[in-house]
Amino acid sequence: MNQKHTITLIPGDGTGPEITDCVKRILSAAGLNIDWEIMPAGETALKEYGTPLPKETLDSIRKNKVALKGPITTPIGTGFRSVNVSIRQELNLFACLRPCKIYRGIVSKYTDVDIIIVRENTEDLYAGIEFEPGSEGAEKIIALSGGKIRKGSAISIKPISKQASERIVRFAFEYAVRHGRRKVTSVTKANIMKFTDGLFFDAGRGVAKDYPKIEYEEKLVDNMCMQLVQKPHLYDVLVLPNLYGDILSDLCAGLVGGLGVAPGANIGDGIAVFEAVHGSAPKYTGQNKVNPIAMVLSAELMLEHIGETQTAQSLENAVAAVIREGKHLTYDLGGTAKMSETADAIISKLK
Ligand code: NAD
């Protein structure tokens, strides 16, 4: 009997439950022995528990150390913060990993893209330190700025620490070593934000000295956007502070076929949550229509993480074969297949 794994599963909102059902079916067909602990988060949890992120769900992830998460709708106007950001912060999932790889058969201007985005998840403008116009905090900072900030401005703070910057760059180098990658590119806007982004580059240079076999380079984010559009094949592992990481991971997802094929992982010390980059696509709920591949590839990252490397490889090969054949693709990849037909096709290619 295969090793048994207990994994938290958050079906999520909108199309999330249909997509996670497909993934469960595929992983079971791949012969994995997984005991899924199904936990609520998002709109469904809000109705039942009065909070979109119940303590029980966080406890389950802490206990099992691994979760697969469907997309969650961020309730607008309820005063709740994004559940996704809260999960990352509560569990200190400091690294966001987003592989952007083009598979043969995807219609794209590019043929040779295989980029790993490593995004810092805990700091930067996402820290949630904001001051409303006219608030006491905003007025104090305006006074401190010595007239540089206009009266009545709203203010967001961008904290970048040496510890978190070194931790994320080390994560990127360790990933590069484990996966036989050749280069790590650190990306910021340090020519303008000399202290915050400058510190991120400094941390990168320091950590890079411990990895002499891997090339290290620095790029400014504006130039990086152009480089990625013109010559993405030159890039390998990118490491970025939170906001640039968010924007560039969508840019890179666009290079390789879009949200339907963009997987992701949020990783901390000993805990990891795997999820597709896309949201809950609420307008397609219950239509068996959206692409399950991004979530299947997220599950593949999860299998690698829990040591099921052979099954992870066979799952990726099956997805690559389905994309290459092009007969069972969903609407976003130019096909007419239903979500469940894509899942069936993946199962039929498993070896
Ligand atoms: P979205 O990713 O849900 O949709 C953007 C576009 O991509 C839509 O046209 C959608 O139909 C399409 N799309 C999304 N997933 C697809 C798939 N698997 N296959 C094919 N097409 C797909 O983004 P949005 O519309 O901005 O957000 C909807 C909700 O999802 C919001 O409440 C947002 O806060 C939430 N969201 C959640 C996450 C997450 O849980 N990690 C991420 C992003 C957005």
Boltz pocket constraint, residues with backbone or C-beta under 6 A from the ligand:
constraints:
  - pocket:
      binder: B
      contacts: [[A, 70], [A, 71], [A, 72], [A, 73], [A, 74], [A, 75], [A, 84], [A, 259], [A, 260], [A, 275], [A, 276], [A, 277], [A, 278], [A, 279], [A, 280], [A, 281], [A, 282], [A, 284], [A, 289], [A, 290], [A, 291], [A, 292], [A, 294], [A, 332]]
      max_distance: 6.0
